[in-house]
């Protein structure tokens, strides 16, 4: 007659056959931990308790690690350590812990599987092109950290697409919006109180906002990659509220208070983000914001899209002509510089142009564009190697511009110079497939999911435009993009 086997009976049998020693080891470990917590300083004790609790919670619920990652991502650059040429901060540790928890959960359930979301193959194609460029790389030490960025981005996207549930998405998006708002508030403090390096002083009484990103441009880029999502959600909340108001006072939905709170929450965050982008004084972010606003409004309302498009065309025309009428002088001169990019890009005598405070930033960017084009001209198929722009820059630098900035200040020329035609083609394919995938997800049945997908399309629009004059794949922003792309998959599943 068979006996019922229970966990307790198995435990007793193990103990009776002489395996009780591990229990004593565990008891000794707990005793040592207790003594450490009792004798350690209060700050260390609290850190151990909170840190240990978070680690345990993430191991049990990996999605908690994702929410924390979205929340602390822009602040993770404050304290970093250098390891093998790569900078590691809280975000990298949290990412590693979250992905480890995900793998352990799959192993515990004996269902280790490799997800196949729509962007898997385009990601692999671009990473493959980067790997090919290693064949001609001048410095593998410079290449590996850049390659690792895209591997991290892919793995995080796979985790979200396969593990995160629909009900988790609002919490992750909420954490992202709160993080962006905190950065915008920090930027406002820097702008108004002149808190920052002297080089960022603006108009003699302000300071270009830079948050925790060290530079205004990536700071504005990060905010610009959240603002379209906030704008889309604000329009969604406003539409739901207006729909309830139209029913009349006797037929108001029971959740009208929540709808008004949603309008205030999303509208307030949108306003904060736009103000933060304005205080950064980043022209690339301004252009990206305008493009993303047109995209979001076009997909929400044709009338709003028409107004935004006409406004953008008017500002662009005035920028090229250099005449802004009623706009403040400082703002008009800042926008008028946009026309100089065309002038200096086509100027064959750029190396002999007199450098002034007024044209320094424009000429510096164009000089790096010329260097990237030179790298591509000499190495058209594989470039000079991923991450090797700085290593190869000296051979292509124009006179007076011997100091490399780390990238070409134009992502398309940057990848053309570092990974050649193969790399740029794979990069463009990745984002083309991303647009198609998010566009198809836009047909979801519920309005909230449609608002998210429209917002992500706006994010891609901002990324596309802003990257014409910059490189936004820095300081953890690439992980932010992976989170947004993964959220589309999780919400559409």
Order of alpha helices (4+ residues) and beta strands (2+ residues): alpha-alpha-alpha-alpha-beta-beta-alpha-alpha-alpha-alpha-beta-beta-alpha-alpha-alpha-alpha-alpha-alpha-alpha-alpha-alpha-alpha-alpha
